[in-house]
Amino acid sequence: MEYKLRAYYRGDERPKALRREGKLPAVLYNRHMNEKIYVDFVEFDKVFREASIHHVITLELEDGKTVDTLVRQVELNKRKHVPEHVDFFALADEPIEMYVTLKFVGTPVGTKLGGVLEEVMTDILVKTLPRNIPEYIEVDVSGLEIGDVLHVGDIQFPEGVEPLVDKEETVATVVPPEDVERLEAEAAEAEVSEAEPEVIQKGKAEEEE
């Protein structure tokens, strides 16, 4: 799926003034460039909710240029918790590091005997060329029995996609029935204590004002 977003060169316009007009200050950068730009707040919110940090967003600039990017950082307003600045990393034809979503497929054998599939990882750090970025990486868990553990080394990665995580790291496991209540309690506790972060994903920040 393609994600596109109109972008405009900022010039001397101040960030606060742009925000008052419903515009979102941003920077478009890589090691070869650094441009101050802005995007429409509503348009960005709609596109980013779908694309997030995992998918390429093509910026359509006012001079007719198009640039494939990844969102590296979203700075949030501390009071309102809404985006107030975005860092777009311009992709070039060279390998990049990024997180890709894991998609679990199949029904584990162990769940039919009362076990529960525990998804330890939901995404994974990989290195790949921009043209090889997968929408997701499929993980087959159908063969897992109670007590079985699936590791990074067990995943079949697409051609040109290299995992940057130790191959012994746990991706998923099927826990015994007696551990189900413990997992449910831990999940409930995590949901209560979870707070929205001030910054989404690390990246290059721009100094303002």
N, C-alpha and C positions, 0 to 999 in steps of 0.2 A: 504494500500500500504506500502511496506517495503522500507526503505531507508538505504543503507549500504555505509560505507566509510572505506577505508584502513587507518590504523594509525600505527605510528612507535614510539618507545621509543627514546627520544631526547638525553639522555646522557649529555655530556659536550658541545654539539654543540651550538654555539651562535645564538640567534634569527636573527641578521642581516645577518649572513652567510647563514642561512637556506633560508631566503627570497630571497637572490640573486640567489639561486638555484631553485626557484619556489616552495619552501615549505612554509607551514604556521605553525608557532609555536603555540602550544596550551597547555592546561592543562586539565587533566582528574581528576575529584575530586568528593568527597562527604565527609561526616563527618568522614568516615573511611579510606579514601585514598587521595593521592595527587601525581599524576604522570605527569612529563613533557613529552609531546609527540609532534609529528608534523604530518600534513596531506599534501597531494598534493594540491596546491592552486587551480588548475583548477578543480580537482575532488570535492573539498569542495564547490567551487562556483556553480557547477552544482547541487549538492545534496541540498545545502542550499536554492537555489532559489525555489526548489519544497517543501522541508520539512519545511523551516523557523524555528521559535521557537515553532511551534504548534505540530510537529510530532516527534516521536522517531527516532533517527538515531543510527543504530547499528555500532559501531566501531569494525573493524576486526584487531586485533593487530598482530604484527609479530610473537609472540610466540604461536599463535593459539587461544588465548582467544578472546571472543566476549563480548562486553559490550554495553548494551542498554543505550543511553544517550539522554539528551535534551540540546540544545544550550542555555546557560544562558547569554552569552555576546559575542559580536563581536566588537573588537576594530578596528576602522577605521583610516587609515592614514589621517592626517589632510589636506594634500595637494592633494593627489590623490583620496581620499575617497574610498579606497579599503581595504579589511580586512588585518590586520597585526597580529592579535592574536585572538584566540578563547578559550572560556571556555566551556568545555563539562561537564555537571553534570551527574555522573554515577547513574543510577536508582537502587534502592534496593526494596525489597518487603515491602515497607512502604508507607503510603500516601504522596503525593507531591501536591504542589500548582502550577497551570499552567493556561495559557489562552487557551481557545478552541474557534475555529471559530464558529460563528453562521451562519446557512444556512436558509435563509427565503424561505418558500415555499407557493404556493397558490397566487391567485390574490385577493387583498382586495375588498370587495363590494364597498367601498367608491371610489376607483379609477375609477369605471365605471360611477360615477356621477361627475367626474372632479377633485376629490381629488388626492393627491400624497402621496405615501408611503414614510415616512422619517425613515430611518434605523438609530436610535440613537446609538445603539451598533453594532459593527461588530464582537466582540469576548467577552468572559466573563471569569472571574477568577473562577476556581473551585478547589476542593480538591478531589483527587481520587487515587487509587492504580495504578501503572504503567500499569498493565494488563487490567485495565478498561478504559484507556484513549480513548475517542472516536475521530474519525477523524473530526467530527463536531457535533454540536447540532442543530437539526432541529427545526425551529420555524414556526408554521402555522399562517399566517396572513390573511387567506382567509375570516375570519369573521369580520374583521375590517371595520367599516363604517367611514364616515367623522367625525373627532373629537375624534374617539376612540383611546385609549392608551393601549398598551400591556406592562405589567410589568414583571419583573423577576419572580414574583410569579405565573405568568400565563404559564410559560414554563414547559413542562414535561421533566425532566432530566432523562438520562439513569440510570439504577440501579447502585449504587455504586459511583455516581458522585454528589457531593454536591456543590451548588453554594456558593461562598464567597462574594456575593454582596447582599445588602439589597433588599428584595423582592418587595419593592415599587419603585425601580429604573426603569426608562422608557427604554424599549428595542426598541419599534417602535411605530409610530403613523401615522394616515392618516390626513394630513393637508388640510384645505379648499382650493379651487381654488384660492382665493384671496391672499393666502400666497405663492403660487408657485413662483412668480417672486422674492420675498424676498429670498427664499431658493436658487434659481438659482444664485442670486447675491452673496450670502454668500459663495456658493460653488466655484464660480469663484475667489473670493477674497482669499479664503483659498488656492486654487491651485497656485496662483501667489506667495504667501508669503511662501509657504511650502519649507523647506530646509532639506537636508539629514542630519540625526543625526550622531554625531561622535561615539556614542556607541549604539548598538542595544540590548535592553533588559538588565536589571540589573543582576549582578551576581558577582561571586568572581573573582577579577582581580589578575593577577600574576605580581610580581615585576620583571622587566627585566633591565639588564644593569644599 
